[in-house]
Each structure stands twice: as C-alpha cells, then as structure tokens.
Amino acid sequence: MTAPLSTAQDPLARLPEGVRGLVADWSSDQRAFKVSWGKAMMWIFLLSDTFVFSCFLTGYMTVRMSTTVPWPNPSEVFALEFGGQPVPLILIAIMTFVLITSSGTMAMAVNFAYRRQRRECAILMLITALFGAMFVGMQAFEWTKLIVEEGVRPWGNPMGAAQFGSTFFMITGFHGLHVSCGVIYLIVVALRVLGGRYERTGNYQIVEIAGLYWHFVDLVWVFIFALFYLW
C-alpha cells in the first residue's frame, strides 16, 4: 500500500482545504461548483457571445449618435402596405411575437424533459424550431424588401445615413445566423429525444442546455428590437 505524501512532498498540502478540493475536481475532470460541464460550457459560450453582441450594439449606437446625416425613420423603412395604407413595424411585431412565443414552448419542453415525457418534449422542441424557422423566413423577406425595393446596401442607403445598411445587415444577420443554428440544434436534440437516446441514460440535461441557448437568442432580439426598430 502506498504511503500518503508528506507536506514537503505534496505542494498542494499547504493550500487551504477548499482550494485543494477545487483543484482536485478540475484535475480529475469532475463537476466544479456543482454544475455539469455541459451547462458550464454553454454559459461560457453565451457569456462570450454577450460580449460580441454588446460590441456590435455599442458600435451601432456610437455610429448613429455621431453621424451628421439624417438616420432613416424605422416606422417608414419597416412599414408594409395593407389596403394601400402603410402599417409601421407590423412585420417586426409579428417576428417578435413569434420569437417570444418560442421561448414559452422551449420552457415547456424542458419541463416535460425532466418529467421523462419524451414525446411531449420532442413535439414542443420541434414547434420551437418551427417558430425559429418562421422568424428566419420573415427576416429573409425583410432583407429582400430592403435590398430590392428600397435599394439599401451594406455600403450605401438612399434613405439617409450610409451606415444604416452596414450596421443593420451585420447585426440582424449575425442574430439570424444564431437563430438558424439554433433551429438545427433543436431539431437534432428533439429527434434524439424522440428516439429514446436520453431515456437510456436518464439524463435529459441536454434539453435544458439547448433551452439556455434559445432563451439567449430571444433575449438578444429584445435589445435589437428596441435599438433598431423603436429608437
């Protein structure tokens, strides 16, 4: 039987007990801070993504406040005609409603997952993915209208400040990419849930991790909606 190392032989022995426990957990690839590695890595990813979106939105606000050329009026730019009358921000309101509703279906899916009701969980995840796909489709329609009918480009804008096009396409496009990736992610997880992959292990935490990503995407849209369409 191997004798334990003395204080002189073990450099960790001089550390406080709590620090030694933390080092032991990390070095043995166990849970740290009572949070699974999957959830911890998703939080780290979302934190880094928060910094990216914060930089984009801060840059947008800086450009908008510093430009001397008039900024296009969102109520006019993003209006749709119904019966010959322009209705401001109607498409954006529908997009926002769809995305916020998808957060509710995702939360219900997580609830059903932890209750081991995999059929209901998978259906709600697929409904959430459908809402996400609808959002991306409406965003594609919005882009097409701005590019084809309004003549907006990343490098120019006939309605006012040239920076409008570059900031709009960059930030909404980056967010749309996140939604598109989320749709694929949800579909893959939902099909695995339906196939019983997580039933065998009894661990449905992947559904909660997918929910964290989806709620983050929805939260970012709230800030984009406020700054781009209401300001």
Secondary structure, 3 states (H helix, E strand, C coil): CCCCCCCCCCHHHHCCHHHHHHHHHHHCCCCECCECHHHHHHHHHHHHHHHHHHHHHHHHHHHHHHCCCCCCCHHHHCEEEECCEEEECHHHHHHHHHHHHHHHHHHHHHHHHHCCCHHHHHHHHHHHHHHHHHHHHHHHHHHHHHHHHCCCECCECCCCCCHHHHHHHHHHHHHHHHHHHHHHHHHHHHHHHHCCHHHHHCCCHHHHHHHHHHHHHHHHHHHHHHHHHCC
